[in-house]
Amino acid sequence: MSTQAGDTAGGGTGRRARAAAGPRKAVALLTAAAALGTLAALPAHAADGTAIPPYAFDPAGQRIQGAASSADADPLEPGRTYRDTLKKDGKVYYRIDLDTTKNSYVSAVAVPKPGAKAAYGDGFRIAIQDGSGIDCGYQEVNFAAGDHARPLTGYARRIVHPDESGCQDAGTYYVIVERESDAASDPDDWELELQHVNEPLLSKIGPDKLPESWPSGTPAPPAGGPKERQGGAGFHTAVSLQEGEWRADVRPGQTLFWRVPVDWGQQIFATAELGSSSANDELVGNALALGLDNPARGFVDLQTESYDGKPSTAVLSPKRPVAHANRSSYETATNGMRFAGWYYLTATLSPEIAQEYGDEPLPLILRVRITGERKQGPGYAGDPGVFQVTADDRQAAANGATGAEAAAGDGTMVALAAGGLGLGTVLLVGLGAWTLLARRRAA
């Protein structure tokens, strides 16, 4: 069963210098750890008292407050990440200033409190509007199945194209995020992670008609057996994957994040198999959810499967090869495959599993296939930014680096964050490292 989504149009001296850098690095680690402690949501605790790692927000995200009116909206700058809070039935406005030389995408990740209850259809709508209140593009996402909440992702876009009739002028536009809730839904606030990215226009506009036929057959699963590759706790710490069979452990109520580089002309196929359990044989509906989001953090697909103690597999529906022309489709699953870059896979295990099978982690096998030859891009008139696959991206996928590690070039802080350590532990580790570095410097 797929989630409900609506989507429409309308990235001597040298030694002293190195020794001095060590304490500075440790200070940076302590500062980042403190920021992490204030930015991350409080962890949920399982029945045995251990904490489930909370959603990992980007520690560089800037706090912003969405306005009740477009007249008071604060700006979202491209290339930046922001944090906000969305109340039940809340509706907030932000401002973006756009020109006519690029396409723009604004995404929102809504993070309910762990264990929050949700009614069918609970979710949010994100849209970009012009000064006349006309939608340039929007997406609606909701939980669809089950009665438990999980991180939800959606994006809105403003596209510059001669065939478009509206939203083509340079000027001020508005981003609107509106939460839609049932009366019986959990009343707690949702945390928001917002991101604004731009895509260059093409140097030359070519034909954008979709081919009628495309390779929709499911390829054979990857061989070689599973390798350990535990998922991250958010988009920022999503663990990189390449084609293969990957083993992780997922706990009831937990969502794991991975990212896979998919280039122009390539297709991604993915399945998630929940391992068997001898604890019970009771049926839990919509126990496992497998999702796919694109490089702009736009929703593409989500499939769910029930669980009765036997192996159960969620399978993403076949997707067209990544192509610029895919954006001409009104189908969400095709439209979302509109650019190359990091595609995100998420796996969520329902908290209801704990009632029947206990709170211990269940084994998860993620199988990923990438088919098709890499092709040249569509001919962007500028730097593609996040909408490309580089040699460094392919190396990160081979090594299992997280997005944060790849961006920072140093996995120290991310390893601590991904491990779900408490702030006090992080500070102690940082202090110990600082002391050790100072002693080495003295020696």
FINU-943283 format. One record per residue (C-alpha): x, y, z. Coordinates in steps of 0.2 Angstrom, whole numbers, plus 5000, padded with zeros to 4 digits. Last residue first. Example, Ala and Ser with C-alpha at 12.3 -4.5 7.8 and 13.67 -1.06 7.14 Angstrom:
2
506849955036/506249785039/
// end
This chain:
443
527750815123/526750965127/525750945110/525450765115/524850815132/523650955124/522950825111/522550705125/521750835136/520650895121/520250715117/519650685135/518650845134/517750795118/517350625125/516650705141/515650835131/514950695120/514450595135/513650735143/512650775127/511950595127/512550485113/511450435099/512750345089/512350455074/512850605084/514550535090/514950465072/514450635065/515550735076/517050625071/516650595053/517750735045/517650795027/516250915033/515050885018/515450705016/515350665034/513650755035/513050655021/513550495029/514950395023/514650215018/516350185009/515650134992/514250264992/515550404998/516650354983/515150364971/514850544978/516650594977/516650544958/515150654956/513250624954/512250784949/510750884955/511550944972/512451084963/512051084944/513351224941/512651334927/511751324910/511351144913/511551034898/510350884900/511650774909/512650644900/512150474903/512550334915/512150164909/510550074916/510249984932/510450024950/509949884962/509649904981/509149764993/508849815011/508849675024/508149715041/508449625057/507149665071/507749775086/507049725103/505549805109/504449655111/503549555097/501649595100/501549765108/503249815102/502749795084/501449935087/502850055086/502850035067/504550005059/505050145047/506350125032/506950265022/507850275006/508450444999/509050484982/510650574980/510950654963/510150654946/508550744941/506750724937/506350564945/505050654956/503850674941/503850484938/503250434955/502150594957/501150564941/500850724932/502250694920/503250834911/504550824925/505050654918/505850754903/507450794914/507750604915/508150474929/507550304922/505750274926/505250194942/504750024947/503650014962/504550004979/504449834987/504049805006/504549625011/503949515025/504949375033/503749275045/503249345062/501649415056/502049575048/501149695036/501849785022/502049975017/502550065001/503150244999/503550344983/504250504977/504150634990/505350784987/506950804997/507750904983/508850744979/507250634978/506350544991/505950354992/505050265006/504950095014/503650065028/503549915039/502149865051/500749915039/499649795049/500249695063/499749505062/500149395078/501449255075/502449285091/504249285098/505049175085/505449325074/505749335055/506749465046/505949625039/506449635020/506649805012/506549814993/507349934981/507549974963/508350124956/508450174938/509850254928/509850374913/510550524923/511350464939/510750384954/511750404970/510950314985/510550385002/510050295018/508850345032/508150235046/506550275055/506250205073/504550165081/504849985084/506749955082/507749935066/509349835064/510349845048/510949725034/511349785016/511249694999/512049784985/512049934973/512850084982/512450154999/512750315009/512150335026/510850475030/511550585043/510850755037/509250665030/508950595047/509350455059/510650365049/510550185043/511550035048/512649965034/513149785038/513449685022/512149565015/512549415004/513449414988/512049434975/510949584971/509149544967/508649504949/507949654939/506149704940/505449744923/504949924920/506149954906/505350104896/504050124883/502950274879/504450384879/504150554889/504050714879/505250844884/506050894868/507551014870/507751184879/509551244876/510751294890/509551224903/509051314918/510051294934/509251214949/509051304966/508951234984/507951294999/507851175014/506651175029/506751055044/505051065054/504651005072/502850955074/501851025089/500850905100/498950895097/499050705093/497550665081/495750655086/495150805077/496050755062/497550855056/498150955041/499651055043/499951205032/501651255025/501651405014/503151465004/502951644997/503651724981/504451894979/505151954962/505651894945/504151844934/503751674928/502451614941/501151584928/500851534910/502251404909/502751354891/504251464891/504951384907/505451434924/504851314937/504351354955/504351204966/503551134982/504250994993/503750855004/504450745018/503550665033/504450595048/503450465057/501750455065/500750305070/498950265066/499250145051/499150195033/498950365024/500350455034/500150615024/500950715010/500250854999/501450934986/501351104978/501851204963/501651384957/500051404967/499251574964/499051684979/499251844969/501051884975/501651714969/501351554978/502551404983/501651264991/501851135006/500351035012/500450935028/499950765035/498550675044/497550575031/497250425042/497350475060/499050495069/499750455086/501350515092/502650385097/504150495094/503650675093/503150725075/504550775063/503950865047/505250875034/504951025023/505651055005/505851214995/506351204977/506851334964/507151334946/508451454939/508751614928/507151704930/507451784948/506751724964/506551804982/505851684994/504751725009/504051615022/502251585028/501451475041/499851375043/499451275059/498151145061/499151075075/500651185078/502251185066/503951225074/505351295064/507151245059/508051305043/509351245030/510251355018/510751335000/509551464994/508951585007/507351575016/506651745020/505551805034/503651825031/502751965039/501652015024/501351835020/500351825036/500451705051/502351705050/503551555051/504851575064/506651535060/508051445069/509551415057/510051235053/511851205055/511551065067/510550975053/509250885062/509550705067/507850625071/507950545089/509050395092/507950265102/508450275120/508650125131/507450105146/506949925143/505249975137/505950095124/506350275127/506050415114/507450535112/507250725114/507350815098/509050875092/509451055091/509951095109/511150945111/511750955093/512251135097/513251085112/514050945102/514551065089/515351185102/516251035110/516850975093/517451155088/518451155104/519150995100/519651055083/520451205091/521451095103/522050995088/522451135077/523851195089/524751035086/524651045067/525351225068/526751175080/527251025068/527351145053/528451265062/530051165067/511051084979/500951274941/501751104945/500850974954/501050844967/499750754979/500250614990/499450474999/500650335005/500750174996/500050005000/
// end
